[in-house]
Structures are given as C-alpha cells and as structure tokens.
Amino acid sequence: MAEETLTLTLDTGNDTGGDVVIKLRSDLAPGHVERISELAKEGFYDGVVFHRVIPGFMAQGGDPTGTGMGGSKKPDLKAEFSAEPHVRGICSMARSSNPNSGNSQFFIVFDDATFLDKQYTVWGEVISGMEHVDALPKGEPPRTPGKIVKATVA
C-alpha cells in the first residue's frame, strides 16, 4: 500500500503560501487519519483558517467557525495517544479537556513540544512545505489569518 498523504494548499496572505504535504500516520492513529481524510475529501477544510498561531509552539486550524470552539457534525473521536514525540512538523489533534473530544481541529508543531506527548493524538508529520506553516500570520486569533485553500488526500 502506498503511503497516504494529505496536501494542504495554504494562503498565508503574504505571497508565501504553497503546499504543505503531510504523511498520514495510520500506524499511530487509524481512526484520526480516517476522519481527517474523510473531512478533506468532503471539502470540509477548504477555506478554513488557522485561528491560533503561537510562535515557537504551534499553528491550530480545522474549525469551520474560525473561533476555536467549532468542529464537524461528526461524532468526537476516542483518543489514540502514542509515544510519538511532538517535535517540529508533527500534526496532532486538538481537543478540549476531555481526552476523547478530538473532532476536526488539529495543530502543527513549530518546535519541540514534548510536554504534549501521550496527551494528544499524533496523526501525521509534515514531509514538505513546513516553510509555509512557518509563514502563517501569528496571533490568537491572527488579525488576518492564513487559511487552507484546499485539502487533498493522495
């Protein structure tokens, strides 16, 4: 079976947008990879902003409301925690204080954030285009947030 990837075409608002290719890690989180793939194929992520971008930490997106409080209409997912370290380029599921509340929001780690290990579900890792994630406008929320133009699974 070929390695599945998710490509996020980003608009960072400053001519530095482009494709971010993420290797999907179904070996670590099969349920989460299935959900992300399903949402991408349905066009759910197209036009969705990165509503929380913290320098040196992570960029969070996947909320259709852009507030950090929304998600898809699908049921929340059961946590699939692993020992995979949260280091630069790791893609992990956002959640509330309930470990089994992952739905559609996710984050991409800028730097070492191993304090998140075994508490958030790692579902992918950026294999190219991390410079476009780095170029996302910063803020909680950013004044003019960067967004996912298109999400495609290959």
ABEGO torsion letter per residue (X at the ends): XBBBBBBBBBBAGAGABEBBBBBBBAAABAAAAAAAAAAAAAGAABGBBBABBBBGBBBBBGBAAGAGABBBABBBBBBBBBABBBBBGBBBBBBBABAAABAABBBBBABBAAAABGABBBABBBABGAAAAAABBBEOBBABBBBBABBBBX
